[in-house]
Amino acid sequence: MVARKWDELSPGARRLLIAAGSADAALRAVALFDLRRRSADQVRGPKWVWVVALSVVSSAGLLPLAWFLVGRRR
C-alpha cells in the first residue's frame, strides 16, 4: 500500500475519506455518550476499558459497532 498526500488524491477519494472519518467520529461520540449513561452492570467488561478503546483505538468504525452489538447488556 502506497501512502499518498492529500493533494494527490482525487476529489472523490477525498470526499470518501471525509465521510468515513465523520461517520467514525459520530459513531464514537454516540457510543461514548451511551456508555456514560449506563451503569456498570449494563456493560460487558470494565467501563474504563471501553472508554479507552473507544477514545484511543483507531478502528474505522468497527469498535463503536462492537460496543453497540456486544458491549451493551440488554
MMTF fields as JSON, N, C-alpha, C and O atoms, coordinates in Angstrom:
{
  "mmtfVersion": "1.0.0",
  "mmtfProducer": "UNKNOWN",
  "numBonds": 295,
  "numAtoms": 296,
  "numGroups": 74,
  "numChains": 1,
  "numModels": 1,
  "chainsPerModel": [1],
  "groupsPerChain": [74],
  "chainIdList": ["A"],
  "bondAtomList": [4, 2, 8, 6, 12, 10, 16, 14, 20, 18, 24, 22, 28, 26, 32, 30, 36, 34, 40, 38, 44, 42, 48, 46, 52, 50, 56, 54, 60, 58, 64, 62, 68, 66, 72, 70, 76, 74, 80, 78, 84, 82, 88, 86, 92, 90, 96, 94, 100, 98, 104, 102, 108, 106, 112, 110, 116, 114, 120, 118, 124, 122, 128, 126, 132, 130, 136, 134, 140, 138, 144, 142, 148, 146, 152, 150, 156, 154, 160, 158, 164, 162, 168, 166, 172, 170, 176, 174, 180, 178, 184, 182, 188, 186, 192, 190, 196, 194, 200, 198, 204, 202, 208, 206, 212, 210, 216, 214, 220, 218, 224, 222, 228, 226, 232, 230, 236, 234, 240, 238, 244, 242, 248, 246, 252, 250, 256, 254, 260, 258, 264, 262, 268, 266, 272, 270, 276, 274, 280, 278, 284, 282, 288, 286, 292, 290],
  "bondOrderList": [1, 1, 1, 1, 1, 1, 1, 1, 1, 1, 1, 1, 1, 1, 1, 1, 1, 1, 1, 1, 1, 1, 1, 1, 1, 1, 1, 1, 1, 1, 1, 1, 1, 1, 1, 1, 1, 1, 1, 1, 1, 1, 1, 1, 1, 1, 1, 1, 1, 1, 1, 1, 1, 1, 1, 1, 1, 1, 1, 1, 1, 1, 1, 1, 1, 1, 1, 1, 1, 1, 1, 1, 1],
  "groupList": [{"groupName": "MET", "atomNameList": ["N", "CA", "C", "O"], "elementList": ["N", "C", "C", "O"], "formalChargeList": [0, 0, 0, 0], "bondAtomList": [1, 0, 2, 1, 3, 2], "bondOrderList": [1, 1, 2], "singleLetterCode": "M", "chemCompType": "L-PEPTIDE LINKING"}, {"groupName": "VAL", "atomNameList": ["N", "CA", "C", "O"], "elementList": ["N", "C", "C", "O"], "formalChargeList": [0, 0, 0, 0], "bondAtomList": [1, 0, 2, 1, 3, 2], "bondOrderList": [1, 1, 2], "singleLetterCode": "V", "chemCompType": "L-PEPTIDE LINKING"}, {"groupName": "ALA", "atomNameList": ["N", "CA", "C", "O"], "elementList": ["N", "C", "C", "O"], "formalChargeList": [0, 0, 0, 0], "bondAtomList": [1, 0, 2, 1, 3, 2], "bondOrderList": [1, 1, 2], "singleLetterCode": "A", "chemCompType": "L-PEPTIDE LINKING"}, {"groupName": "ARG", "atomNameList": ["N", "CA", "C", "O"], "elementList": ["N", "C", "C", "O"], "formalChargeList": [0, 0, 0, 0], "bondAtomList": [1, 0, 2, 1, 3, 2], "bondOrderList": [1, 1, 2], "singleLetterCode": "R", "chemCompType": "L-PEPTIDE LINKING"}, {"groupName": "LYS", "atomNameList": ["N", "CA", "C", "O"], "elementList": ["N", "C", "C", "O"], "formalChargeList": [0, 0, 0, 0], "bondAtomList": [1, 0, 2, 1, 3, 2], "bondOrderList": [1, 1, 2], "singleLetterCode": "K", "chemCompType": "L-PEPTIDE LINKING"}, {"groupName": "TRP", "atomNameList": ["N", "CA", "C", "O"], "elementList": ["N", "C", "C", "O"], "formalChargeList": [0, 0, 0, 0], "bondAtomList": [1, 0, 2, 1, 3, 2], "bondOrderList": [1, 1, 2], "singleLetterCode": "W", "chemCompType": "L-PEPTIDE LINKING"}, {"groupName": "ASP", "atomNameList": ["N", "CA", "C", "O"], "elementList": ["N", "C", "C", "O"], "formalChargeList": [0, 0, 0, 0], "bondAtomList": [1, 0, 2, 1, 3, 2], "bondOrderList": [1, 1, 2], "singleLetterCode": "D", "chemCompType": "L-PEPTIDE LINKING"}, {"groupName": "GLU", "atomNameList": ["N", "CA", "C", "O"], "elementList": ["N", "C", "C", "O"], "formalChargeList": [0, 0, 0, 0], "bondAtomList": [1, 0, 2, 1, 3, 2], "bondOrderList": [1, 1, 2], "singleLetterCode": "E", "chemCompType": "L-PEPTIDE LINKING"}, {"groupName": "LEU", "atomNameList": ["N", "CA", "C", "O"], "elementList": ["N", "C", "C", "O"], "formalChargeList": [0, 0, 0, 0], "bondAtomList": [1, 0, 2, 1, 3, 2], "bondOrderList": [1, 1, 2], "singleLetterCode": "L", "chemCompType": "L-PEPTIDE LINKING"}, {"groupName": "SER", "atomNameList": ["N", "CA", "C", "O"], "elementList": ["N", "C", "C", "O"], "formalChargeList": [0, 0, 0, 0], "bondAtomList": [1, 0, 2, 1, 3, 2], "bondOrderList": [1, 1, 2], "singleLetterCode": "S", "chemCompType": "L-PEPTIDE LINKING"}, {"groupName": "PRO", "atomNameList": ["N", "CA", "C", "O"], "elementList": ["N", "C", "C", "O"], "formalChargeList": [0, 0, 0, 0], "bondAtomList": [1, 0, 2, 1, 3, 2], "bondOrderList": [1, 1, 2], "singleLetterCode": "P", "chemCompType": "L-PEPTIDE LINKING"}, {"groupName": "GLY", "atomNameList": ["N", "CA", "C", "O"], "elementList": ["N", "C", "C", "O"], "formalChargeList": [0, 0, 0, 0], "bondAtomList": [1, 0, 2, 1, 3, 2], "bondOrderList": [1, 1, 2], "singleLetterCode": "G", "chemCompType": "PEPTIDE LINKING"}, {"groupName": "ILE", "atomNameList": ["N", "CA", "C", "O"], "elementList": ["N", "C", "C", "O"], "formalChargeList": [0, 0, 0, 0], "bondAtomList": [1, 0, 2, 1, 3, 2], "bondOrderList": [1, 1, 2], "singleLetterCode": "I", "chemCompType": "L-PEPTIDE LINKING"}, {"groupName": "PHE", "atomNameList": ["N", "CA", "C", "O"], "elementList": ["N", "C", "C", "O"], "formalChargeList": [0, 0, 0, 0], "bondAtomList": [1, 0, 2, 1, 3, 2], "bondOrderList": [1, 1, 2], "singleLetterCode": "F", "chemCompType": "L-PEPTIDE LINKING"}, {"groupName": "GLN", "atomNameList": ["N", "CA", "C", "O"], "elementList": ["N", "C", "C", "O"], "formalChargeList": [0, 0, 0, 0], "bondAtomList": [1, 0, 2, 1, 3, 2], "bondOrderList": [1, 1, 2], "singleLetterCode": "Q", "chemCompType": "L-PEPTIDE LINKING"}],
  "groupTypeList": [0, 1, 2, 3, 4, 5, 6, 7, 8, 9, 10, 11, 2, 3, 3, 8, 8, 12, 2, 2, 11, 9, 2, 6, 2, 2, 8, 3, 2, 1, 2, 8, 13, 6, 8, 3, 3, 3, 9, 2, 6, 14, 1, 3, 11, 10, 4, 5, 1, 5, 1, 1, 2, 8, 9, 1, 1, 9, 9, 2, 11, 8, 8, 10, 8, 2, 5, 13, 8, 1, 11, 3, 3, 3],
  "groupIdList": [1, 2, 3, 4, 5, 6, 7, 8, 9, 10, 11, 12, 13, 14, 15, 16, 17, 18, 19, 20, 21, 22, 23, 24, 25, 26, 27, 28, 29, 30, 31, 32, 33, 34, 35, 36, 37, 38, 39, 40, 41, 42, 43, 44, 45, 46, 47, 48, 49, 50, 51, 52, 53, 54, 55, 56, 57, 58, 59, 60, 61, 62, 63, 64, 65, 66, 67, 68, 69, 70, 71, 72, 73, 74],
  "secStructList": [7, 7, 7, 7, 7, 4, 4, 4, 1, 7, 2, 2, 2, 2, 2, 2, 2, 2, 2, 2, 2, 2, 2, 2, 2, 2, 2, 2, 2, 2, 2, 2, 2, 2, 2, 2, 2, 1, 7, 4, 4, 4, 5, 1, 1, 7, 2, 2, 2, 2, 2, 2, 2, 2, 2, 2, 7, 7, 7, 6, 6, 2, 2, 2, 2, 2, 0, 0, 0, 0, 0, 5, 7, 7],
  "xCoordList": [0.837, 0.0, 0.886, 1.789, 0.621, 1.416, 0.664, -0.506, 1.347, 0.738, 0.769, 1.778, -0.351, -0.437, -0.689, -1.28, -0.236, -0.513, -1.929, -2.478, -2.504, -3.874, -4.042, -5.048, -3.069, -3.144, -3.144, -3.607, -2.633, -2.554, -3.839, -3.999, -4.747, -5.993, -7.005, -7.028, -7.83, -8.898, -9.965, -10.054, -10.766, -11.84, -12.798, -13.27, -13.082, -13.951, -13.334, -14.023, -12.04, -11.348, -11.315, -11.449, -11.14, -11.154, -12.518, -12.61, -13.577, -14.934, -15.195, -15.793, -14.743, -14.928, -14.203, -14.759, -12.982, -12.224, -12.874, -12.927, -13.365, -14.036, -15.319, -15.604, -16.086, -17.329, -17.042, -17.725, -16.044, -15.706, -15.202, -15.572, -14.368, -13.873, -14.987, -15.011, -15.905, -17.044, -17.955, -18.418, -18.209, -19.051, -18.394, -19.067, -17.09, -16.372, -16.443, -16.702, -16.217, -16.267, -17.664, -17.808, -18.682, -20.058, -20.394, -20.995, -20.009, -20.26, -19.553, -20.123, -18.313, -17.565, -18.253, -18.398, -18.678, -19.33, -20.615, -20.861, -21.427, -22.686, -22.402, -23.084, -21.408, -21.063, -20.563, -20.945, -19.713, -19.215, -20.343, -20.38, -21.254, -22.398, -23.267, -23.693, -23.525, -24.325, -23.628, -24.27, -22.33, -21.555, -21.604, -21.716, -21.524, -21.538, -22.867, -22.877, -23.968, -25.289, -25.549, -26.407, -24.842, -25.12, -24.372, -23.254, -25.029, -24.364, -23.429, -23.54, -22.52, -21.522, -22.162, -21.616, -23.313, -23.943, -24.624, -25.067, -24.713, -25.286, -24.21, -24.508, -22.957, -21.827, -21.093, -20.822, -20.78, -19.963, -18.503, -17.999, -17.837, -16.448, -16.363, -17.378, -15.156, -14.975, -15.269, -14.85, -15.99, -16.322, -15.062, -15.005, -14.045, -12.847, -12.15, -11.554, -12.219, -11.602, -12.33, -11.697, -13.655, -14.427, -14.125, -13.977, -14.034, -13.747, -12.398, -12.282, -11.379, -10.04, -10.057, -9.518, -10.669, -10.692, -11.425, -10.944, -12.587, -13.355, -12.659, -12.85, -11.854, -11.188, -9.863, -9.487, -9.157, -7.775, -7.598, -6.865, -8.247, -8.018, -8.657, -9.838, -7.868, -8.378, -8.907, -8.145, -10.22, -10.817, -11.706, -12.382, -11.713, -12.543, -14.012, -14.69, -14.495, -15.901, -16.238, -17.367, -15.298, -15.592, -15.759, -16.618, -14.957, -15.058, -16.367, -16.989, -16.816, -18.137, -19.252, -20.186, -19.155, -20.155, -20.087, -21.117, -18.873, -18.723, -19.39, -20.009, -19.268, -19.935, -21.444, -22.059, -22.034, -23.484, -23.96, -25.069, -23.149, -23.562, -23.211, -23.963, -22.071, -21.57, -21.423, -21.705, -20.994, -20.627, -21.78, -21.611, -22.95, -24.096, -24.903, -25.151, -25.303, -26.257, -27.647, -27.878, -28.547, -29.924, -30.71, -31.881],
  "yCoordList": [-1.17, 0.0, 1.239, 1.37, 2.125, 3.341, 4.49, 4.733, 5.189, 6.363, 7.524, 7.777, 8.219, 9.366, 10.625, 10.592, 11.72, 13.009, 13.425, 12.995, 14.266, 14.737, 15.344, 15.102, 16.126, 16.794, 15.81, 16.142, 14.612, 13.618, 12.797, 12.061, 12.917, 12.147, 12.809, 14.03, 11.989, 12.52, 13.164, 12.845, 14.058, 14.667, 13.627, 13.791, 12.571, 11.516, 10.794, 10.491, 10.519, 9.857, 10.76, 10.286, 12.042, 12.994, 12.998, 12.948, 13.06, 13.056, 11.771, 11.799, 10.65, 9.369, 9.34, 8.873, 9.83, 9.864, 10.786, 10.459, 11.929, 12.861, 12.232, 12.334, 11.587, 10.942, 9.805, 9.679, 8.988, 7.871, 8.373, 7.835, 9.396, 9.97, 10.59, 10.458, 11.262, 11.873, 10.81, 10.952, 9.756, 8.666, 7.995, 7.69, 7.765, 7.15, 8.043, 7.555, 9.343, 10.277, 10.321, 10.349, 10.327, 10.362, 9.077, 9.128, 7.928, 6.652, 6.597, 6.127, 7.077, 7.099, 7.985, 7.602, 9.172, 10.111, 9.513, 9.595, 8.919, 8.317, 7.129, 6.954, 6.318, 5.167, 5.622, 5.046, 6.65, 7.155, 7.762, 7.581, 8.473, 9.041, 7.928, 8.008, 6.896, 5.766, 5.048, 4.679, 4.857, 4.2, 5.01, 4.44, 6.316, 7.182, 7.069, 7.131, 6.907, 6.833, 5.495, 5.41, 4.479, 3.133, 2.854, 3.322, 2.076, 1.633, 0.47, -0.134, 0.175, -0.872, -2.237, -3.048, -2.501, -3.81, -3.938, -5.027, -2.859, -2.892, -2.977, -2.902, -3.134, -3.136, -4.466, -4.957, -5.035, -6.253, -5.828, -5.171, -6.203, -5.814, -4.506, -3.845, -4.13, -2.882, -1.658, -1.593, -0.702, 0.511, 1.249, 1.766, 1.301, 2.066, 1.498, 2.247, 0.181, -0.428, 0.043, 0.372, 0.074, 0.557, 2.027, 2.42, 2.843, 4.271, 4.456, 5.212, 3.767, 3.882, 3.393, 4.052, 2.25, 1.689, 2.612, 2.862, 3.117, 3.995, 5.331, 5.963, 5.764, 7.06, 6.994, 7.948, 5.883, 5.823, 4.961, 5.343, 3.826, 2.862, 3.344, 3.689, 3.361, 3.717, 2.445, 1.528, 2.4, 1.145, 1.282, 0.328, 2.446, 2.702, 2.368, 1.836, 2.682, 2.463, 1.096, 0.878, 0.17, -1.187, -1.271, -2.009, -0.532, -0.595, 0.0, -0.6, 1.155, 1.617, 0.623, 0.441, -0.007, -1.027, -2.211, -2.777, -2.586, -3.667, -3.285, -4.128, -2.017, -1.564, -1.783, -2.347, -1.344, -1.448, -2.894, -3.221, -3.755, -5.143, -6.077, -7.008, -5.841, -6.786, -6.175, -6.842, -4.939, -4.343, -4.036, -4.034, -3.775, -3.399, -4.629, -5.51, -4.672, -5.705, -5.159, -3.963, -5.981, -5.535, -5.312, -4.936],
  "zCoordList": [0.0, 0.0, 0.0, 0.825, -0.915, -1.044, -0.387, -0.683, 0.503, 1.138, 0.154, -0.505, 0.069, -0.829, -0.029, 1.05, -0.572, 0.051, -0.315, -1.329, 0.525, 0.317, -1.069, -1.736, -1.504, -2.811, -3.977, -5.068, -3.756, -4.824, -4.964, -5.938, -4.005, -4.05, -4.973, -5.122, -5.581, -6.43, -5.537, -4.351, -6.095, -5.291, -4.699, -3.574, -5.443, -4.928, -3.741, -2.767, -3.821, -2.714, -1.484, -0.356, -1.702, -0.575, 0.106, 1.332, -0.704, -0.135, 0.647, 1.722, 0.1, 0.774, 2.12, 3.114, 2.155, 3.406, 4.432, 5.618, 3.983, 4.893, 5.439, 6.632, 4.572, 5.007, 5.993, 7.01, 5.697, 6.583, 7.932, 8.975, 7.912, 9.164, 9.988, 11.212, 9.32, 10.018, 10.62, 11.752, 9.87, 10.377, 11.581, 12.566, 11.506, 12.62, 13.857, 14.957, 13.686, 14.819, 15.432, 16.654, 14.592, 15.099, 15.854, 16.927, 15.3, 15.985, 17.334, 18.318, 17.379, 18.643, 19.67, 20.831, 19.24, 20.16, 20.727, 21.931, 19.873, 20.33, 21.252, 22.262, 20.914, 21.752, 23.122, 24.141, 23.159, 24.44, 25.272, 26.489, 24.63, 25.34, 25.925, 27.077, 25.131, 25.593, 26.751, 27.734, 26.63, 27.681, 28.974, 30.059, 28.866, 30.045, 30.804, 32.034, 30.101, 30.737, 31.422, 32.301, 31.045, 31.561, 32.863, 33.076, 33.728, 34.953, 34.6, 33.533, 35.51, 35.254, 35.013, 34.266, 35.636, 35.441, 34.081, 33.715, 33.339, 31.99, 30.907, 29.715, 31.335, 30.398, 30.495, 31.591, 29.361, 29.338, 29.401, 28.49, 30.469, 30.672, 31.441, 31.663, 31.849, 32.593, 31.717, 30.561, 32.283, 31.533, 31.09, 29.974, 31.965, 31.633, 30.4, 29.626, 30.211, 29.024, 27.766, 26.763, 27.825, 26.682, 26.402, 25.245, 27.455, 27.268, 26.591, 25.627, 27.094, 26.499, 25.057, 24.168, 24.827, 23.47, 22.502, 21.397, 22.912, 22.026, 21.801, 20.762, 22.766, 22.661, 21.915, 21.234, 22.036, 21.55, 20.302, 19.389, 20.252, 19.177, 17.878, 17.843, 16.827, 15.507, 14.855, 14.551, 14.645, 14.2, 12.975, 12.59, 12.367, 11.18, 11.429, 10.551, 12.624, 12.934, 13.484, 13.923, 13.475, 13.933, 15.443, 15.926, 16.195, 17.651, 18.162, 19.039, 17.656, 18.09, 17.743, 18.523, 16.593, 16.242, 17.201, 17.566, 17.609, 18.587, 19.903, 20.554, 20.299, 21.521, 21.408, 22.313, 20.314, 20.167, 20.02, 20.444, 19.432, 19.21, 20.363, 20.651, 21.029, 22.022, 23.414, 24.41, 23.496, 24.785, 25.71, 26.929, 25.157, 25.99, 26.371, 25.548, 27.618, 28.052, 27.804, 27.982, 27.41, 27.118, 28.377, 28.315]
}
